[in-house]
Amino acid sequence: MSTKTARASAARSSVGSSGSRRIRSTPDERRVTILDAAREVMVERGIDAARVTDVAERAGVSHGLVHYYFPTKDDLVAATMRHAAGVGVERLRARVATRTSGMDKLDTLLQLAVPGGAAASDAWVLWVDAWSAGLRDQTVRHVHEELDNAWAGTLVEIIDSGVAAGEFTCPDPQQTATVLTSLIDGLALRLVLRRRGVTRAEILRILRETAAGQLGHTPPS
């Protein structure tokens, strides 16, 4: 059963004989359900075109309940971006924590940064759309910058730890992180746009070679 079908089924089962909805989930679960639905709608229709009504319908809740948790659309957009990016950052930190060498940690970050499946591609579609929306919307722009800094901060931590361990040679970890994140953004965009001849494997090769050159390290074979 698809996520969309499951939500619709859950929504139907929560409606009593009188037609009133009986919400059985906790407040936190309802909030996450709304955010997941908002992410889907924004990926499909774009941040600007997504309507609160569409999100409520997708989540199987009332329009009023969405506004209860998120009084304005700006609130909903900001929370959805933080929710979507937060899942990715938590996954990244958990995976990095299991690696021992600096290069293994860096390679883990690169692999997670480059879209390689439907879920990862959806996250990038939302991220790219936020670039566009941020040109006109100050709230989106600020949240986008906040999340970008969080991701880059993880990269700086990896570089710093590699330098401290003697694995990397890098006089300016912040600048190197800026170079690598900019390259990730540009190459991943080409992949999301399905540019001919652009593959995930080729992008990872370029990123690994660039990282190795920046850090004075031989890239993994």
Backbone hydrogen bonds, N-H to C=O, Kabsch-Sander energy under -0.5 kcal/mol:
donor,donor_aa,acceptor,acceptor_aa,energy
6,A,2,S,-2.6
7,R,3,T,-2.1
8,A,4,K,-2.1
9,S,5,T,-2.6
10,A,6,A,-2.5
11,A,7,R,-2.5
12,R,8,A,-2.3
13,S,9,S,-2.3
14,S,10,A,-1.0
15,V,12,R,-1.4
16,G,14,S,-0.6
16,G,20,S,-3.0
19,G,16,G,-1.8
22,R,14,S,-4.7
23,I,21,R,-0.7
24,R,22,R,-0.5
30,R,26,T,-2.6
31,R,27,P,-2.3
32,V,28,D,-2.2
33,T,29,E,-2.5
34,I,30,R,-2.3
35,L,31,R,-2.3
36,D,32,V,-2.9
37,A,33,T,-2.1
38,A,34,I,-2.6
39,R,35,L,-2.4
40,E,36,D,-2.0
41,V,37,A,-2.5
42,M,38,A,-2.7
43,V,39,R,-2.2
44,E,40,E,-2.2
45,R,41,V,-2.9
46,G,42,M,-1.8
50,A,46,G,-1.5
55,V,51,R,-1.9
56,A,52,V,-2.6
57,E,53,T,-2.3
58,R,54,D,-2.3
59,A,55,V,-2.5
60,G,56,A,-1.2
61,V,56,A,-2.3
66,V,62,S,-1.5
67,H,63,H,-1.7
68,Y,64,G,-1.6
69,Y,65,L,-1.7
70,F,66,V,-2.7
76,L,72,T,-1.8
77,V,73,K,-3.0
78,A,74,D,-2.6
79,A,75,D,-2.3
80,T,76,L,-2.4
81,M,77,V,-2.4
82,R,78,A,-2.3
83,H,79,A,-2.5
84,A,80,T,-2.7
85,A,81,M,-2.6
86,G,82,R,-2.5
87,V,83,H,-1.8
88,G,84,A,-1.2
89,V,85,A,-2.6
90,E,86,G,-2.6
91,R,87,V,-2.1
92,L,88,G,-2.4
93,R,89,V,-2.8
94,A,90,E,-2.2
95,R,91,R,-2.3
96,V,92,L,-2.9
97,A,93,R,-2.0
98,T,94,A,-0.5
98,T,95,R,-1.1
99,R,96,V,-1.7
105,K,101,S,-2.1
106,L,102,G,-2.4
107,D,103,M,-2.8
108,T,104,D,-2.1
109,L,105,K,-2.0
110,L,106,L,-2.4
111,Q,107,D,-2.3
112,L,108,T,-2.0
113,A,109,L,-1.9
114,V,110,L,-1.6
121,S,117,G,-2.8
122,D,118,A,-2.4
123,A,119,A,-2.0
124,W,120,A,-1.8
125,V,121,S,-2.4
126,L,122,D,-2.2
127,W,123,A,-2.1
128,V,124,W,-3.1
129,D,125,V,-2.3
130,A,126,L,-1.9
131,W,127,W,-1.2
132,S,128,V,-1.5
133,A,129,D,-3.0
134,G,130,A,-2.4
135,L,131,W,-0.6
135,L,132,S,-1.2
136,R,133,A,-1.5
137,D,133,A,-2.2
138,Q,136,R,-0.6
141,R,137,D,-2.2
142,H,138,Q,-2.4
143,V,139,T,-2.3
144,H,140,V,-2.7
145,E,141,R,-2.1
146,E,142,H,-2.3
147,L,143,V,-2.5
148,D,144,H,-2.4
149,N,145,E,-2.4
150,A,146,E,-1.5
151,W,147,L,-2.1
152,A,148,D,-2.6
153,G,149,N,-2.4
154,T,150,A,-1.4
155,L,151,W,-1.5
156,V,152,A,-2.4
157,E,153,G,-2.1
158,I,154,T,-1.9
159,I,155,L,-2.3
160,D,156,V,-3.0
161,S,157,E,-2.3
162,G,158,I,-2.0
163,V,159,I,-2.4
164,A,160,D,-2.5
165,A,161,S,-1.6
166,G,163,V,-1.3
167,E,162,G,-2.4
168,F,162,G,-1.4
169,T,215,L,-2.3
170,C,168,F,-0.5
176,T,172,D,-2.2
177,A,173,P,-2.5
178,T,174,Q,-1.9
179,V,175,Q,-2.3
180,L,176,T,-2.5
181,T,177,A,-2.7
182,S,178,T,-2.0
183,L,179,V,-2.0
184,I,180,L,-2.6
185,D,181,T,-2.5
186,G,182,S,-2.3
187,L,183,L,-2.5
188,A,184,I,-2.8
189,L,185,D,-1.9
190,R,186,G,-1.4
191,L,187,L,-1.7
192,V,188,A,-2.8
193,L,189,L,-2.2
194,R,191,L,-1.4
195,R,190,R,-2.5
198,V,195,R,-1.9
199,T,197,G,-0.6
203,I,199,T,-2.1
204,L,200,R,-2.5
205,R,201,A,-1.9
206,I,202,E,-2.2
207,L,203,I,-2.6
208,R,204,L,-2.7
209,E,205,R,-2.3
210,T,206,I,-2.4
211,A,207,L,-2.8
212,A,208,R,-2.5
213,G,209,E,-2.1
214,Q,210,T,-2.3
215,L,211,A,-1.8
216,G,212,A,-1.0
217,H,212,A,-2.3
